[in-house]
């Protein structure tokens, strides 16, 4: 058994079905295989070999992921912009960075009957509590207008 949903023989088929559905819903995912993106990725990792978020916390960790600073949401120019990339380690990319982006998406699409609260022109994220490790970096980005924080963040 794999994850309990399918036997080993059918797990690969389920993964393929999931990948196809994801590709149809977000066709820009194919851009990650295009030579121009692979060139941007190689360039970014060569000029910035360490994780930017870890470095801001005084840690030296090799970067393995090239991330879009501003989510592109299918905007081809933003996707292929070198200036819109940063090097991150996989834990930072898959953890605090993506959690903040998911929270921003949730805040932009409030639950039925609720509207997002705005302060200083930015959305307040109510569903995400950043860890102490990433709070300082997120506060810096919030000041630059790149990320909006929930008003009730506690250390």
N, CA and C atoms as a LAMMPS dump frame, in Angstrom:
ITEM: TIMESTEP
0
ITEM: NUMBER OF ATOMS
465
ITEM: BOX BOUNDS ff ff ff
-5.0000000000000000e+02 5.0000000000000000e+02
-5.0000000000000000e+02 5.0000000000000000e+02
-5.0000000000000000e+02 5.0000000000000000e+02
ITEM: ATOMS id mol type element x y z
1 1 1 N 0.829 -1.197 0
2 1 2 C 0 0 0
3 1 3 C 0.866 1.25 0
4 2 1 N 0.376 2.281 -0.588
5 2 2 C 1.112 3.542 -0.632
6 2 3 C 0.601 4.452 0.477
7 3 1 N -0.379 5.266 0.199
8 3 2 C -0.921 6.179 1.202
9 3 3 C -2.26 5.685 1.749
10 4 1 N -2.612 4.47 1.453
11 4 2 C -3.866 3.918 1.949
12 4 3 C -5.029 4.085 0.999
13 5 1 N -4.888 4.929 -0.023
14 5 2 C -5.992 5.137 -0.961
15 5 3 C -5.962 4.133 -2.088
16 6 1 N -4.764 3.771 -2.55
17 6 2 C -4.628 2.872 -3.683
18 6 3 C -3.542 1.839 -3.4
19 7 1 N -3.65 0.693 -4.041
20 7 2 C -2.571 -0.285 -3.968
21 7 3 C -1.407 0.237 -4.802
22 8 1 N -0.245 -0.378 -4.651
23 8 2 C 0.943 0.076 -5.384
24 8 3 C 0.711 0.088 -6.894
25 9 1 N -0.032 -0.88 -7.384
26 9 2 C -0.266 -0.989 -8.825
27 9 3 C -1.073 0.189 -9.368
28 10 1 N -1.968 0.767 -8.542
29 10 2 C -2.825 1.847 -9.015
30 10 3 C -2.383 3.231 -8.55
31 11 1 N -1.403 3.313 -7.661
32 11 2 C -0.946 4.607 -7.158
33 11 3 C -0.333 5.446 -8.278
34 12 1 N 0.468 4.841 -9.148
35 12 2 C 1.096 5.588 -10.25
36 12 3 C 0.026 6.136 -11.193
37 13 1 N -0.99 5.347 -11.462
38 13 2 C -2.08 5.799 -12.332
39 13 3 C -2.813 6.983 -11.699
40 14 1 N -3.022 6.944 -10.389
41 14 2 C -3.671 8.052 -9.692
42 14 3 C -2.82 9.317 -9.748
43 15 1 N -1.497 9.173 -9.578
44 15 2 C -0.592 10.326 -9.66
45 15 3 C -0.649 10.956 -11.054
46 16 1 N -0.663 10.118 -12.092
47 16 2 C -0.739 10.629 -13.462
48 16 3 C -2.049 11.379 -13.695
49 17 1 N -3.144 10.835 -13.202
50 17 2 C -4.449 11.483 -13.35
51 17 3 C -4.441 12.844 -12.626
52 18 1 N -3.862 12.868 -11.427
53 18 2 C -3.757 14.115 -10.661
54 18 3 C -2.897 15.144 -11.408
55 19 1 N -1.76 14.702 -11.95
56 19 2 C -0.859 15.605 -12.678
57 19 3 C -1.531 16.182 -13.925
58 20 1 N -2.29 15.341 -14.648
59 20 2 C -2.995 15.819 -15.842
60 20 3 C -4.042 16.874 -15.473
61 21 1 N -4.798 16.635 -14.419
62 21 2 C -5.817 17.593 -13.98
63 21 3 C -5.181 18.908 -13.554
64 22 1 N -4.055 18.823 -12.872
65 22 2 C -3.348 20.014 -12.421
66 22 3 C -2.816 20.815 -13.622
67 23 1 N -2.295 20.118 -14.618
68 23 2 C -1.771 20.768 -15.824
69 23 3 C -2.896 21.472 -16.586
70 24 1 N -4.069 20.845 -16.653
71 24 2 C -5.198 21.458 -17.349
72 24 3 C -5.704 22.69 -16.614
73 25 1 N -5.699 22.648 -15.289
74 25 2 C -6.179 23.771 -14.488
75 25 3 C -5.184 24.932 -14.503
76 26 1 N -3.892 24.623 -14.581
77 26 2 C -2.844 25.645 -14.555
78 26 3 C -1.824 25.347 -15.651
79 27 1 N -2.151 25.693 -16.895
80 27 2 C -1.274 25.336 -18.009
81 27 3 C 0.123 25.952 -17.927
82 28 1 N 0.29 27.029 -17.178
83 28 2 C 1.61 27.641 -17.034
84 28 3 C 2.604 26.729 -16.321
85 29 1 N 2.154 25.664 -15.688
86 29 2 C 3.084 24.749 -15.025
87 29 3 C 4.078 24.153 -16.018
88 30 1 N 3.681 24.039 -17.272
89 30 2 C 4.578 23.539 -18.307
90 30 3 C 5.748 24.471 -18.582
91 31 1 N 5.618 25.738 -18.215
92 31 2 C 6.7 26.693 -18.435
93 31 3 C 7.957 26.323 -17.649
94 32 1 N 7.799 25.57 -16.565
95 32 2 C 8.961 25.171 -15.756
96 32 3 C 9.883 24.201 -16.51
97 33 1 N 9.421 23.661 -17.63
98 33 2 C 10.236 22.735 -18.42
99 33 3 C 10.85 23.403 -19.653
100 34 1 N 10.5 24.664 -19.894
101 34 2 C 10.983 25.399 -21.065
102 34 3 C 12.442 25.806 -20.855
103 35 1 N 13.229 25.762 -21.922
104 35 2 C 14.657 26.074 -21.828
105 35 3 C 14.922 27.444 -21.219
106 36 1 N 14.133 28.452 -21.594
107 36 2 C 14.379 29.798 -21.059
108 36 3 C 14.207 29.831 -19.54
109 37 1 N 13.232 29.069 -18.984
110 37 2 C 13.1 29.004 -17.528
111 37 3 C 14.281 28.244 -16.924
112 38 1 N 14.679 27.145 -17.541
113 38 2 C 15.814 26.375 -17.015
114 38 3 C 17.085 27.219 -17.013
115 39 1 N 17.234 28.1 -18.021
116 39 2 C 18.376 29.019 -18.055
117 39 3 C 18.295 30.041 -16.922
118 40 1 N 17.1 30.592 -16.686
119 40 2 C 16.914 31.55 -15.586
120 40 3 C 17.2 30.862 -14.257
121 41 1 N 16.721 29.647 -14.102
122 41 2 C 16.936 28.892 -12.865
123 41 3 C 18.429 28.671 -12.623
124 42 1 N 19.147 28.229 -13.646
125 42 2 C 20.585 27.992 -13.51
126 42 3 C 21.318 29.295 -13.19
127 43 1 N 20.928 30.373 -13.87
128 43 2 C 21.555 31.675 -13.613
129 43 3 C 21.332 32.117 -12.172
130 44 1 N 20.09 32.037 -11.698
131 44 2 C 19.775 32.492 -10.335
132 44 3 C 20.565 31.691 -9.302
133 45 1 N 20.6 30.376 -9.449
134 45 2 C 21.334 29.554 -8.485
135 45 3 C 22.839 29.808 -8.542
136 46 1 N 23.349 30.248 -9.694
137 46 2 C 24.787 30.543 -9.782
138 46 3 C 25.122 31.891 -9.145
139 47 1 N 24.239 32.885 -9.29
140 47 2 C 24.517 34.201 -8.697
141 47 3 C 24.065 34.294 -7.242
142 48 1 N 23.15 33.426 -6.839
143 48 2 C 22.643 33.419 -5.462
144 48 3 C 22.549 31.958 -4.996
145 49 1 N 23.694 31.349 -4.626
146 49 2 C 23.703 29.925 -4.294
147 49 3 C 23.126 29.582 -2.918
148 50 1 N 22.908 30.598 -2.079
149 50 2 C 22.392 30.342 -0.734
150 50 3 C 20.942 30.796 -0.617
151 51 1 N 20.22 30.149 0.274
152 51 2 C 18.817 30.486 0.524
153 51 3 C 18.722 31.906 1.079
154 52 1 N 17.944 32.727 0.423
155 52 2 C 17.787 34.126 0.821
156 52 3 C 17.123 34.238 2.198
157 53 1 N 16.099 33.447 2.451
158 53 2 C 15.397 33.533 3.732
159 53 3 C 16.287 33.066 4.883
160 54 1 N 17.022 32.002 4.682
161 54 2 C 17.931 31.515 5.727
162 54 3 C 19.038 32.532 5.984
163 55 1 N 19.561 33.134 4.92
164 55 2 C 20.634 34.124 5.067
165 55 3 C 20.158 35.314 5.892
166 56 1 N 18.903 35.696 5.737
167 56 2 C 18.364 36.806 6.515
168 56 3 C 18.296 36.471 8.003
169 57 1 N 18.409 35.186 8.321
170 57 2 C 18.408 34.744 9.724
171 57 3 C 19.788 34.286 10.162
172 58 1 N 20.803 34.631 9.376
173 58 2 C 22.176 34.307 9.742
174 58 3 C 22.567 32.862 9.509
175 59 1 N 21.794 32.133 8.735
176 59 2 C 22.09 30.729 8.46
177 59 3 C 22.65 30.578 7.047
178 60 1 N 23.548 29.628 6.881
179 60 2 C 24.125 29.337 5.574
180 60 3 C 23.575 28.009 5.089
181 61 1 N 22.625 28.088 4.165
182 61 2 C 21.969 26.893 3.639
183 61 3 C 21.953 26.989 2.113
184 62 1 N 22.363 25.927 1.452
185 62 2 C 22.37 25.909 -0.013
186 62 3 C 20.944 26.014 -0.548
187 63 1 N 20.788 26.824 -1.572
188 63 2 C 19.491 26.975 -2.231
189 63 3 C 19.322 25.859 -3.257
190 64 1 N 18.115 25.347 -3.356
191 64 2 C 17.806 24.301 -4.334
192 64 3 C 16.59 24.662 -5.185
193 65 1 N 15.877 25.727 -4.803
194 65 2 C 14.645 26.113 -5.488
195 65 3 C 14.777 27.563 -5.949
196 66 1 N 14.344 27.83 -7.168
197 66 2 C 14.251 29.209 -7.638
198 66 3 C 12.776 29.589 -7.565
199 67 1 N 12.51 30.621 -6.799
200 67 2 C 11.153 31.029 -6.465
201 67 3 C 10.832 32.366 -7.116
202 68 1 N 9.566 32.582 -7.426
203 68 2 C 9.106 33.881 -7.906
204 68 3 C 8.802 34.745 -6.689
205 69 1 N 9.458 35.893 -6.595
206 69 2 C 9.249 36.797 -5.462
207 69 3 C 7.791 37.239 -5.431
208 70 1 N 7.314 37.726 -6.556
209 70 2 C 5.91 38.101 -6.7
210 70 3 C 5.227 36.984 -7.476
211 71 1 N 4.178 36.383 -6.94
212 71 2 C 3.498 35.302 -7.662
213 71 3 C 3.056 35.765 -9.055
214 72 1 N 3.325 34.927 -10.053
215 72 2 C 3.047 35.327 -11.433
216 72 3 C 1.61 35.066 -11.858
217 73 1 N 0.929 34.107 -11.266
218 73 2 C -0.472 33.781 -11.593
219 73 3 C -0.71 33.654 -13.095
220 74 1 N 0.269 33.066 -13.79
221 74 2 C 0.112 32.844 -15.219
222 74 3 C 0.543 34.003 -16.091
223 75 1 N 1.045 35.085 -15.521
224 75 2 C 1.553 36.223 -16.296
225 75 3 C 2.924 35.839 -16.849
226 76 1 N 2.982 35.633 -18.157
227 76 2 C 4.211 35.131 -18.794
228 76 3 C 5.403 36.061 -18.573
229 77 1 N 5.207 37.366 -18.689
230 77 2 C 6.309 38.316 -18.502
231 77 3 C 6.849 38.246 -17.076
232 78 1 N 5.97 38.141 -16.102
233 78 2 C 6.393 38.054 -14.701
234 78 3 C 7.064 36.708 -14.423
235 79 1 N 6.559 35.663 -15.045
236 79 2 C 7.136 34.33 -14.867
237 79 3 C 8.586 34.295 -15.336
238 80 1 N 8.854 34.87 -16.511
239 80 2 C 10.185 34.806 -17.103
240 80 3 C 11.068 36.012 -16.764
241 81 1 N 10.694 36.775 -15.772
242 81 2 C 11.485 37.935 -15.339
243 81 3 C 12.565 37.483 -14.354
244 82 1 N 13.833 37.664 -14.713
245 82 2 C 14.946 37.312 -13.812
246 82 3 C 14.865 38.095 -12.513
247 83 1 N 14.45 39.346 -12.601
248 83 2 C 14.376 40.202 -11.421
249 83 3 C 13.324 39.727 -10.428
250 84 1 N 12.407 38.913 -10.886
251 84 2 C 11.332 38.417 -10.027
252 84 3 C 11.66 37.05 -9.435
253 85 1 N 12.933 36.687 -9.4
254 85 2 C 13.303 35.382 -8.852
255 85 3 C 14.209 35.54 -7.647
256 86 1 N 14.204 34.518 -6.812
257 86 2 C 15.088 34.45 -5.656
258 86 3 C 15.42 32.99 -5.395
259 87 1 N 16.566 32.761 -4.771
260 87 2 C 16.985 31.405 -4.426
261 87 3 C 16.531 31.082 -3.016
262 88 1 N 15.923 29.912 -2.854
263 88 2 C 15.471 29.449 -1.54
264 88 3 C 15.84 27.98 -1.368
265 89 1 N 15.942 27.552 -0.12
266 89 2 C 16.051 26.116 0.14
267 89 3 C 14.632 25.551 0.081
268 90 1 N 14.508 24.268 -0.108
269 90 2 C 13.178 23.662 -0.242
270 90 3 C 12.317 23.854 1.014
271 91 1 N 12.887 23.699 2.242
272 91 2 C 12.038 23.926 3.426
273 91 3 C 11.459 25.342 3.503
274 92 1 N 12.246 26.367 3.153
275 92 2 C 11.713 27.738 3.183
276 92 3 C 10.672 27.945 2.086
277 93 1 N 10.928 27.4 0.903
278 93 2 C 9.977 27.555 -0.196
279 93 3 C 8.663 26.837 0.109
280 94 1 N 8.76 25.602 0.549
281 94 2 C 7.553 24.808 0.773
282 94 3 C 6.854 25.151 2.084
283 95 1 N 7.541 25.837 2.973
284 95 2 C 6.978 26.186 4.276
285 95 3 C 6.441 27.602 4.311
286 96 1 N 7.197 28.532 4.909
287 96 2 C 6.666 29.881 5.133
288 96 3 C 6.323 30.643 3.861
289 97 1 N 7.09 30.474 2.785
290 97 2 C 6.825 31.219 1.551
291 97 3 C 5.488 30.814 0.94
292 98 1 N 5.273 29.518 0.759
293 98 2 C 4.017 29.076 0.15
294 98 3 C 2.836 29.269 1.091
295 99 1 N 3.067 29.14 2.387
296 99 2 C 1.983 29.366 3.345
297 99 3 C 1.501 30.809 3.266
298 100 1 N 2.431 31.742 3.14
299 100 2 C 2.059 33.153 3.021
300 100 3 C 1.286 33.406 1.728
301 101 1 N 1.708 32.773 0.639
302 101 2 C 0.998 32.946 -0.631
303 101 3 C -0.406 32.345 -0.563
304 102 1 N -0.528 31.174 0.06
305 102 2 C -1.865 30.569 0.195
306 102 3 C -2.765 31.441 1.06
307 103 1 N -2.195 31.996 2.129
308 103 2 C -2.983 32.863 3.009
309 103 3 C -3.422 34.118 2.268
310 104 1 N -2.541 34.669 1.432
311 104 2 C -2.9 35.852 0.65
312 104 3 C -4.033 35.524 -0.314
313 105 1 N -3.979 34.348 -0.913
314 105 2 C -5.046 33.939 -1.837
315 105 3 C -6.368 33.777 -1.093
316 106 1 N -6.302 33.185 0.107
317 106 2 C -7.528 33.034 0.902
318 106 3 C -8.092 34.394 1.305
319 107 1 N -7.217 35.329 1.669
320 107 2 C -7.674 36.653 2.08
321 107 3 C -8.294 37.405 0.912
322 108 1 N -7.774 37.163 -0.292
323 108 2 C -8.309 37.837 -1.473
324 108 3 C -9.666 37.267 -1.873
325 109 1 N -9.954 36.026 -1.454
326 109 2 C -11.231 35.387 -1.735
327 109 3 C -11.858 34.983 -0.413
328 110 1 N -12.492 35.915 0.266
329 110 2 C -13.027 35.634 1.6
330 110 3 C -14.156 34.615 1.568
331 111 1 N -14.388 34.038 2.721
332 111 2 C -15.486 33.084 2.874
333 111 3 C -16.806 33.804 2.6
334 112 1 N -17.84 33.059 2.199
335 112 2 C -19.138 33.695 1.93
336 112 3 C -19.603 34.508 3.134
337 113 1 N -20.037 35.733 2.854
338 113 2 C -20.528 36.595 3.92
339 113 3 C -19.438 37.39 4.62
340 114 1 N -18.166 37.147 4.247
341 114 2 C -17.064 37.889 4.868
342 114 3 C -16.296 38.626 3.788
343 115 1 N -15.786 39.757 4.141
344 115 2 C -14.924 40.475 3.211
345 115 3 C -13.586 40.697 3.897
346 116 1 N -12.503 40.732 3.128
347 116 2 C -11.195 40.93 3.746
348 116 3 C -11.095 42.326 4.351
349 117 1 N -10.406 42.432 5.467
350 117 2 C -10.17 43.727 6.087
351 117 3 C -8.94 44.35 5.451
352 118 1 N -8.977 45.654 5.274
353 118 2 C -7.842 46.356 4.67
354 118 3 C -7.306 47.384 5.653
355 119 1 N -5.987 47.442 5.715
356 119 2 C -5.315 48.442 6.53
357 119 3 C -4.172 48.987 5.699
358 120 1 N -4.084 50.278 5.562
359 120 2 C -2.993 50.886 4.806
360 120 3 C -2.911 50.403 3.372
361 121 1 N -4.024 50.088 2.773
362 121 2 C -4.034 49.66 1.385
363 121 3 C -3.732 48.189 1.186
364 122 1 N -3.435 47.463 2.276
365 122 2 C -3.097 46.056 2.139
366 122 3 C -4.097 45.157 2.837
367 123 1 N -4.173 43.922 2.385
368 123 2 C -5.056 42.955 3.014
369 123 3 C -4.439 42.455 4.313
370 124 1 N -5.265 42.201 5.287
371 124 2 C -4.798 41.589 6.523
372 124 3 C -5.076 40.102 6.42
373 125 1 N -4.065 39.298 6.623
374 125 2 C -4.227 37.862 6.521
375 125 3 C -4.631 37.319 7.88
376 126 1 N -5.777 36.717 7.948
377 126 2 C -6.249 36.211 9.222
378 126 3 C -6.023 34.732 9.431
379 127 1 N -5.591 34.001 8.409
380 127 2 C -5.51 32.554 8.527
381 127 3 C -4.085 32.038 8.682
382 128 1 N -3.101 32.912 8.715
383 128 2 C -1.714 32.457 8.728
384 128 3 C -0.959 33.078 9.879
385 129 1 N -0.321 32.257 10.678
386 129 2 C 0.536 32.741 11.753
387 129 3 C 1.958 32.319 11.433
388 130 1 N 2.807 33.264 11.035
389 130 2 C 4.18 32.901 10.694
390 130 3 C 4.971 32.466 11.915
391 131 1 N 5.969 31.652 11.693
392 131 2 C 6.842 31.227 12.78
393 131 3 C 7.775 32.363 13.144
394 132 1 N 8.372 32.285 14.336
395 132 2 C 9.342 33.304 14.751
396 132 3 C 10.477 33.405 13.75
397 133 1 N 10.86 32.254 13.175
398 133 2 C 12.002 32.213 12.255
399 133 3 C 11.785 33.085 11.033
400 134 1 N 10.561 33.117 10.516
401 134 2 C 10.331 33.861 9.281
402 134 3 C 9.634 35.196 9.515
403 135 1 N 9.271 35.513 10.756
404 135 2 C 8.504 36.724 11.014
405 135 3 C 9.26 37.988 10.621
406 136 1 N 10.535 38.083 10.964
407 136 2 C 11.308 39.284 10.646
408 136 3 C 11.37 39.517 9.138
409 137 1 N 11.649 38.459 8.391
410 137 2 C 11.737 38.575 6.932
411 137 3 C 10.389 38.983 6.35
412 138 1 N 9.314 38.434 6.874
413 138 2 C 7.991 38.769 6.363
414 138 3 C 7.624 40.215 6.687
415 139 1 N 8.034 40.697 7.864
416 139 2 C 7.776 42.094 8.215
417 139 3 C 8.509 43.028 7.258
418 140 1 N 9.736 42.675 6.883
419 140 2 C 10.495 43.484 5.932
420 140 3 C 9.787 43.531 4.585
421 141 1 N 9.293 42.395 4.138
422 141 2 C 8.589 42.369 2.854
423 141 3 C 7.278 43.136 2.927
424 142 1 N 6.624 43.085 4.065
425 142 2 C 5.378 43.833 4.23
426 142 3 C 5.642 45.329 4.09
427 143 1 N 6.763 45.792 4.636
428 143 2 C 7.115 47.211 4.53
429 143 3 C 7.352 47.609 3.078
430 144 1 N 7.843 46.68 2.286
431 144 2 C 8.093 46.953 0.869
432 144 3 C 6.842 46.788 0.014
433 145 1 N 5.749 46.378 0.639
434 145 2 C 4.505 46.185 -0.092
435 145 3 C 4.421 44.878 -0.834
436 146 1 N 5.329 43.935 -0.53
437 146 2 C 5.337 42.658 -1.229
438 146 3 C 4.507 41.599 -0.51
439 147 1 N 4.19 41.849 0.755
440 147 2 C 3.446 40.861 1.536
441 147 3 C 2.698 41.602 2.621
442 148 1 N 1.475 41.225 2.878
443 148 2 C 0.677 41.866 3.907
444 148 3 C 0.471 40.885 5.05
445 149 1 N 0.712 41.349 6.261
446 149 2 C 0.654 40.468 7.423
447 149 3 C -0.649 40.617 8.179
448 150 1 N -1 39.57 8.855
449 150 2 C -2.147 39.557 9.752
450 150 3 C -1.844 40.461 10.925
451 151 1 N -2.791 41.258 11.332
452 151 2 C -2.572 42.255 12.351
453 151 3 C -2.26 41.636 13.704
454 152 1 N -2.749 40.438 13.982
455 152 2 C -2.597 39.846 15.296
456 152 3 C -1.394 38.927 15.443
457 153 1 N -0.368 39.092 14.647
458 153 2 C 0.81 38.227 14.752
459 153 3 C 1.46 38.44 16.101
460 154 1 N 1.729 37.327 16.784
461 154 2 C 2.396 37.395 18.085
462 154 3 C 3.693 36.631 17.996
463 155 1 N 4.703 37.109 18.654
464 155 2 C 6.006 36.431 18.672
465 155 3 C 5.995 35.328 19.679
